């Protein structure tokens, strides 16, 4: 599960957070940062980061079994219109 958590963070969360942190003038990425900064302190704590990651995991885990299958992952990507996805890897 740790590997999956890290993959979700690296693929789903880190680019948005990096852009939000760099965009200090309140541009379009500021909203993403504000969502992470739940207590409004101007920083994102490890607990705030973990909470957001848990929420993302729960959205992907459609059947609530504590694991994300490839079909659940793909269904979420399709639901987002393919935004932020890479072409499928040949098997």
C-alpha positions in Angstrom: 0.0 0.0 0.0 2.9 2.3 0.7 4.0 2.1 -3.0 0.5 2.9 -4.1 0.3 5.8 -1.7 3.6 7.2 -3.0 2.4 6.7 -6.6 -0.8 8.7 -5.9 1.2 11.4 -4.3 3.8 11.6 -7.0 1.3 11.3 -9.9 -1.7 13.1 -8.6 -0.7 15.5 -5.8 2.8 16.7 -6.1 2.6 18.6 -9.4 -0.4 20.6 -8.2 1.2 21.3 -4.9 4.5 22.4 -6.5 2.6 24.8 -8.8 0.6 26.1 -5.8 3.6 26.8 -3.7 5.4 28.6 -6.5 2.4 30.7 -7.4 2.4 33.0 -4.3 0.5 35.8 -6.1 -2.9 34.1 -5.7 -3.1 32.9 -9.3 -5.1 29.9 -10.5 -3.1 27.4 -8.5 -3.6 29.1 -5.2 -7.0 27.5 -4.9 -5.3 24.0 -4.9 -3.0 25.1 -2.2 -5.8 26.5 -0.1 -7.6 23.2 -0.4 -4.5 21.5 1.0 -4.1 24.1 3.7 -7.2 23.1 5.7 -6.5 25.3 8.7 -5.5 28.4 6.7 -2.1 28.7 8.3 -0.4 29.4 5.0 1.5 26.1 5.1 0.6 22.5 4.5 1.4 20.1 7.4 2.1 16.4 7.0 -1.4 15.8 8.6 -3.1 18.0 6.0 -1.2 16.3 3.2 -2.1 12.9 4.5 -5.8 13.8 4.9 -6.0 15.0 1.3 -4.3 11.8 0.1 -6.7 9.7 2.1 -9.6 11.5 0.5 -8.2 10.9 -3.0 -7.6 7.2 -2.1 -11.2 6.9 -0.9 -12.5 8.4 -4.2 -10.5 5.9 -6.2 -11.5 2.9 -4.1 -15.0 2.7 -5.5 -16.0 -0.5 -3.7 -14.4 0.5 -0.3 -12.3 -2.6 0.1 -9.1 -0.6 1.0 -7.4 -1.4 -2.3 -7.5 0.3 -5.7 -7.8 -2.1 -8.6 -6.7 -1.2 -12.1 -10.3 -1.0 -13.2 -11.1 1.4 -10.4 -8.1 3.5 -11.3 -9.0 3.5 -15.0 -12.6 4.4 -14.2 -11.6 7.4 -12.3 -9.3 8.5 -15.2 -12.1 8.1 -17.7 -14.4 10.1 -15.4 -11.9 13.0 -15.5 -11.9 13.0 -19.3 -8.4 11.5 -19.3 -6.9 14.7 -17.8 -3.5 14.1 -16.4 -3.1 10.6 -17.7 -0.4 9.0 -19.8 -1.0 6.7 -22.8 -1.4 3.1 -21.8 1.7 1.0 -21.4 2.0 -1.9 -23.8 1.6 -5.2 -21.9 
